[in-house]
């Protein structure tokens, strides 16, 4: 098969993607009725908002299917390297406290240029 004949979309772009998984303290820190847990979640969300507004992050998406696998994902523009995304995530209170652990990968998606999280 000739590579020129492959049906490859033309609007693909690279991104850095983080997957958040339940961490060792996930259950203990997930009860949002506890003020200390609520405070961690609030700081987690504030950090996401700051990253989105600064252009360091494009998407934050909780996974709504309850499982012991992926809890959320984040998508960063290509100019945010795996190392930079790792640094950003290592400052997240939900990760610092062990509610989540994460891994960062690179991926190619259709262009997300017109996708905007609104606050």
C-alpha positions in Angstrom: 0.0 0.0 0.0 1.3 3.4 -0.9 1.5 5.8 2.2 0.0 8.5 0.0 -3.2 6.5 -0.2 -3.7 6.3 3.6 -6.6 8.1 5.0 -4.6 10.4 7.4 -6.4 13.5 8.6 -4.7 16.7 7.7 -5.5 18.7 10.8 -3.6 16.6 13.3 -1.4 18.3 15.9 0.8 17.1 18.8 -0.2 17.6 22.4 1.1 16.5 25.8 -1.5 14.5 27.7 -1.6 13.6 31.4 -3.7 10.8 32.9 -4.6 11.0 36.6 -5.2 7.8 38.5 -6.4 7.2 42.0 -3.5 7.6 44.3 -2.7 6.0 47.6 -4.9 8.5 49.5 -7.7 8.6 46.9 -10.5 7.2 49.1 -9.4 9.2 52.2 -9.3 12.5 50.3 -12.4 12.1 48.2 -15.1 12.9 50.8 -15.8 16.5 49.9 -17.9 16.9 53.1 -14.6 17.1 55.0 -13.3 20.7 54.9 -9.7 19.7 54.5 -10.6 17.5 51.4 -12.7 20.3 50.0 -9.8 22.7 50.4 -7.5 20.4 48.5 -10.0 20.0 45.7 -10.6 23.8 45.5 -6.8 24.4 45.2 -6.6 21.6 42.6 -9.3 23.4 40.5 -7.8 26.8 41.0 -4.5 25.5 39.6 -6.3 24.1 36.6 -8.0 27.4 36.0 -4.7 29.3 36.3 -3.1 26.9 33.9 -5.9 27.2 31.4 -6.0 31.0 31.6 -2.2 31.2 31.1 -2.3 29.0 28.1 -0.3 26.2 29.7 -3.2 23.8 29.7 -6.0 23.3 27.2 -8.4 20.8 28.8 -9.1 19.2 32.1 -11.5 16.4 32.0 -12.7 14.2 34.8 -13.5 10.7 33.8 -17.1 10.0 34.9 -17.0 6.2 34.7 -16.1 5.1 38.2 -13.2 2.7 38.2 -9.8 2.2 39.7 -8.3 3.2 36.5 -8.1 6.7 35.0 -9.8 9.4 37.1 -9.1 12.4 34.9 -7.0 13.7 32.0 -5.4 16.9 31.1 -4.3 18.1 27.7 -1.5 20.6 27.3 -0.4 22.4 24.1 2.6 20.9 22.3 4.9 23.7 23.6 4.5 22.2 27.0 6.9 19.3 27.1 6.5 16.1 29.1 8.9 17.5 31.6 7.1 20.8 31.9 3.7 19.0 32.3 5.3 16.8 35.0 6.5 19.9 36.9 3.1 21.5 36.7 1.4 18.3 38.0 3.9 17.9 40.8 2.7 21.2 42.2 -1.0 20.2 42.2 -2.2 19.7 45.8 -4.3 16.7 44.7 -1.1 15.0 43.6 1.1 16.3 46.4 -1.4 14.8 49.0 -1.6 11.5 47.2 -5.2 11.8 46.0 -4.0 11.2 42.5 -0.9 9.9 40.8 -0.2 10.6 37.1 1.6 9.7 33.9 2.3 12.0 31.0 2.5 11.0 27.3 2.6 12.7 24.0 -0.3 12.3 21.6 -1.6 13.5 18.3 -5.2 14.8 18.1 -7.2 16.7 15.6 -6.5 20.4 16.2 -7.8 21.7 19.5 -7.2 25.3 18.4 -10.9 26.2 18.8 -11.5 24.3 22.0 -11.7 26.6 25.0 -12.6 26.0 28.6 -14.7 28.9 29.8 -14.9 30.2 33.3 
